[in-house]
Amino acid sequence: MKRALGRAGLAIAALAVAVVALFPFYWAVVTSLETGSALFTVDYLPAMPHWQNYTAVFAEQNFGHNILNSALVATTTVAASLGLGLFAAFALARRRFRGRKAVLYTFLAVAMFPQVAVLTGLYELITGLGLYNRWPGLALSYLIFTLPFVVWLLTAFLAEVPREIEEAALIDRAGPWTLVVRVFLPLVAPGAATAALLAFIVAWNEFLFALTFTLTDQARTVPVAIALITGASQYELPWGRVMAASVIVTVPLIALALLCQRRIVAGLTAGAIKG
């Protein structure tokens, strides 16, 4: 009886969490299918869905190019974060040198700085490199967020790899590149997948740097493009189109999370069970 009550309570709690987590997205979809005064009424299922909000997003602005910019920025950020973070994590986890902990805590300290605190310095760096109003400049600036937690996460995974595996690879005359890429990377793949997804989400959704370091619509990413959506007149509220654009840019994140679900779960639960 107690076990049945416990399972029922767990099911109710899981259902409540699912409702709280999914309802905002569901409401965004419902709002994206409404126009005019219907936006101010509570309809859990629109009687007459209006799909023109989705077509208007692409017809009235260069939203397709904004999505491409976001994809390029996020993909480049993930690739750079994993490439740099994997080798940095290897040095921090598998090698002993003076100041190792100081370097590791420096990465953590950098991640704690608020965006506004580093905005001026990054602006000078981006303009000095000639990357202002260009998507590579955004990818470079996002490394300040993504690289620290990628290094921390992969360091924890690499530290758990048995020393015998590394010694066996060294006996076979494996160089540093082979050791990291062909030996350690497959072993920490769940952690790398988790880090990659988190870095992608951060780069895809970032707003402040994207607003500051871009000037024209050709270089803007989707968060800024959505914020700049306006109505056809000053009396028209664009909430239907805003929600349609939000749904469009959220779907790739959901699809990516579903595709990487198994590796993400493995990465989050690694080390929880010893046997």
Beta strands, then each sheet from edge to edge (+ up, - down):
end
